[in-house]
Amino acid sequence: MARPIPWRREISAPFHVIQNELNRLMEEYWSPSRLGPSEPAPMDLEPTGWSPAIDLFETADEIVLVAELPGVDPASIDLSVTGNILNLRGVKNPDAPIEGHLPLRERQYGTFHRKIVLSNEVNFDAAQAEARLGVLRVRLPKQDIAKPRTIPVQNA
């Protein structure tokens, strides 16, 4: 019977970084903004270290973005809007250096950047963001013209 080799688990760490980068590239390639007016080239060419998981859902009154950012200081989070693209940037700093042998390291550190394409029906001036227990929740209210309305039908 073969004995497990302890370094085998560490070898997958670089593959997670490659997979995150491929996911980001595919997301940018298939995004609807690609078909619209050309976007200027990014000014910061710093590679991202990881990509946070996000959920985006829509109600009748708002669009809500929920991002998992465990260990990220809320002061280091940068939310900005360019056109109809919401940019989520930040940095997760590693803990204090660990003394001794590190047989397994799966936690990710470094900069992150996500671009989320939203409809133009969002009122960005009334947006609210809250970070609590490692989860960022961004509420983007819809403009009044985008909210569904009912039209009463009168009996004639």
C-alpha positions as CSV (number, residue, x, y, z in Angstrom):
1,M,0.0,0.0,0.0
2,A,1.4,3.4,-1.0
3,R,2.1,5.9,1.8
4,P,0.5,9.3,1.3
5,I,2.9,12.1,0.5
6,P,2.3,15.3,2.5
7,W,3.2,17.7,-0.3
8,R,0.5,16.4,-2.6
9,R,-2.1,18.6,-1.1
10,E,0.0,21.8,-1.6
11,I,0.4,21.1,-5.3
12,S,-3.2,22.1,-6.0
13,A,-2.8,25.7,-4.7
14,P,-1.4,27.1,-8.0
15,F,-4.2,25.4,-9.9
16,H,-6.8,27.4,-7.9
17,V,-5.1,30.6,-9.0
18,I,-5.1,29.5,-12.6
19,Q,-8.8,28.4,-12.4
20,N,-9.8,31.8,-10.9
21,E,-8.0,33.7,-13.6
22,L,-9.6,31.5,-16.4
23,N,-13.0,32.1,-14.8
24,R,-12.4,35.8,-14.8
25,L,-11.3,35.8,-18.4
26,M,-14.3,33.9,-19.5
27,E,-16.6,36.2,-17.5
28,E,-15.1,39.2,-19.2
29,Y,-15.3,37.5,-22.7
30,W,-19.0,36.6,-22.4
31,S,-20.1,39.8,-20.6
32,P,-22.7,41.9,-22.4
33,S,-20.6,45.0,-22.1
34,R,-18.2,43.4,-24.6
35,L,-20.8,44.0,-27.4
36,G,-21.4,47.6,-26.5
37,P,-19.0,50.6,-26.7
38,S,-15.4,49.7,-26.2
39,E,-14.2,50.0,-22.6
40,P,-10.9,51.8,-21.9
41,A,-7.9,49.6,-21.1
42,P,-7.5,49.2,-17.3
43,M,-5.0,51.5,-15.7
44,D,-3.9,49.0,-13.1
45,L,-2.3,45.9,-14.5
46,E,-1.7,44.4,-11.1
47,P,-2.7,40.7,-11.3
48,T,-5.4,39.6,-8.9
49,G,-4.5,37.0,-6.3
50,W,-8.0,35.6,-5.9
51,S,-11.6,36.3,-6.8
52,P,-14.4,36.4,-4.2
53,A,-17.6,34.4,-4.7
54,I,-20.6,36.6,-5.4
55,D,-24.4,36.3,-5.7
56,L,-26.4,38.8,-7.6
57,F,-30.2,38.8,-7.3
58,E,-32.9,41.2,-8.3
59,T,-36.2,42.1,-6.6
60,A,-38.9,44.4,-7.8
61,D,-37.3,47.3,-6.0
62,E,-33.6,46.7,-6.1
63,I,-30.6,44.7,-7.2
64,V,-28.5,43.1,-4.4
65,L,-24.9,42.0,-4.6
66,V,-23.6,39.7,-1.9
67,A,-19.9,39.0,-1.8
68,E,-18.0,36.6,0.4
69,L,-14.9,38.5,1.8
70,P,-13.7,36.6,4.8
71,G,-10.7,38.2,6.5
72,V,-10.9,41.4,4.4
73,D,-10.9,44.6,6.3
74,P,-14.0,46.7,5.2
75,A,-11.7,49.8,5.0
76,S,-9.7,48.1,2.2
77,I,-12.8,47.5,0.0
78,D,-13.2,49.8,-2.9
79,L,-16.6,50.0,-4.6
80,S,-16.9,52.2,-7.7
81,V,-19.1,52.6,-10.7
82,T,-18.1,53.3,-14.3
83,G,-21.1,53.5,-16.6
84,N,-23.1,50.4,-15.7
85,I,-20.2,48.4,-14.4
86,L,-19.8,48.0,-10.6
87,N,-16.2,47.4,-9.7
88,L,-15.3,45.6,-6.5
89,R,-11.7,45.8,-5.5
90,G,-9.7,45.2,-2.3
91,V,-6.9,43.3,-0.7
92,K,-6.8,40.5,1.8
93,N,-3.6,40.6,3.8
94,P,-2.1,37.4,5.2
95,D,-1.9,36.8,8.9
96,A,1.3,37.1,10.8
97,P,4.0,34.8,9.5
98,I,3.8,31.3,10.9
99,E,6.8,29.8,12.4
100,G,7.6,26.2,11.6
101,H,6.6,23.7,8.9
102,L,3.6,24.5,6.8
103,P,2.3,21.2,5.3
104,L,-0.9,22.6,3.9
105,R,-1.9,26.1,2.7
106,E,-5.2,26.7,1.0
107,R,-6.3,30.1,2.2
108,Q,-5.9,32.8,-0.5
109,Y,-4.4,36.3,0.0
110,G,-3.7,39.3,-2.1
111,T,-5.6,41.7,-4.3
112,F,-9.0,40.9,-5.8
113,H,-11.1,42.7,-8.5
114,R,-14.5,41.8,-9.8
115,K,-16.5,43.7,-12.5
116,I,-20.2,43.2,-12.4
117,V,-22.3,44.4,-15.3
118,L,-25.6,45.9,-14.2
119,S,-28.6,47.3,-16.1
120,N,-28.9,51.1,-16.5
121,E,-32.0,50.9,-14.4
122,V,-30.1,51.3,-11.2
123,N,-30.0,54.4,-9.1
124,F,-26.3,54.4,-8.1
125,D,-26.6,57.6,-6.1
126,A,-28.8,55.8,-3.6
127,A,-26.6,52.7,-3.3
128,Q,-25.8,51.3,0.2
129,A,-23.1,48.9,1.2
130,E,-22.6,47.0,4.4
131,A,-19.9,44.6,5.5
132,R,-20.7,42.2,8.3
133,L,-19.0,39.0,9.4
134,G,-17.0,38.7,6.2
135,V,-20.0,39.2,3.9
136,L,-20.4,42.4,1.8
137,R,-24.0,43.3,0.9
138,V,-24.5,46.1,-1.7
139,R,-28.1,47.3,-2.2
140,L,-28.7,49.1,-5.5
141,P,-32.2,50.5,-5.7
142,K,-33.9,50.6,-9.1
143,Q,-34.9,53.9,-10.6
144,D,-38.6,54.6,-10.4
145,I,-39.1,54.2,-14.1
146,A,-37.7,50.7,-13.9
147,K,-40.0,49.4,-11.1
148,P,-43.0,47.4,-12.2
149,R,-46.3,49.1,-12.1
150,T,-49.8,47.8,-12.4
151,I,-52.4,49.5,-14.6
152,P,-55.9,49.2,-13.2
153,V,-58.5,48.0,-15.7
154,Q,-61.9,49.7,-15.3
155,N,-65.1,48.1,-16.1
156,A,-66.9,50.1,-18.8
